[in-house]
């Protein structure tokens, strides 16, 4: 992953986007410190998303707080 300063990234954004479309990745820095990554978008997998949502729904049917939400909050504060 190539490093590029924020000023240069702003100045050459169109060129960077073309390169990212081809698969390159960049870390954008400010004063030499990494602050962002410019990476290609990954296509979404609807089947994988649906499967994850199904698993979450199944968990919500079996998990309980063991009391009210207020009890859970207070319990966490008292630790």
N, C-alpha and C positions, 0 to 999 in steps of 0.2 A: 504494500500500500504506500503510495507516494505522499509525501508531505507537501503542503502548499500553504503559503501565508494567506490570511483573510483578504488583504488588499489585492493580491494577485488572483485569488479565486474570484473576487468581485469583477476584476478587470477582464478576466478570461472565462467568465461563466459559460458562455455559449460553447466555446471549445471544450471545456471540461465536461459539459453535459454530453457532447458528442462522444467523447472518449468513454464516459461512464456507460452510455448506451451499448458500447462495444465490450463492456465487461470490466473496465478499469475501476479501481477504487482509490479514493483520496482521503487523507486526513487533513482537515483545515486547521491551521494553527493561528493563535493570536499571541504575539510576543513570544513565539517559540513553544507555546504550550498547546497541546491538542484541545480543540473545543467542539469539533463536529467531524462527522464522516460523511462523505459523498459516495454513495454506493448504488449499484443498480437495484431497481425494484424487483423483488421476487414475485412471481405470479402466485396468486392465492389458489389453494387447493380446496374447493368447496366440500369435497368428501371428507377431508381431514378436519375441516372446521366443524362440520356437522357431527362427526364422531366425538370431537372434544366437547361440544355442547351436550351431547347425549350423556357423556360420562359425568359432566357437571350436574346435570339434572338428576342422574341416578344418585349421586352423592348427597344432593340436597334432600332426597327422600329418606336417607338413612342417618344423616348427621343431625344432631340437635345441640342446642346451647346448654341444655340441662337446666334451664331456667329462663328468665326474661333477658332481654337485651340489656336492660339497666343493670341486672345482676352481673352479667358478663363484663360490662364496662367497669363497674365498681370493683369486681374481682381483679381485673387487670391493673387498676390503680393502686390496689392494696399490696401489690407484690413488692 
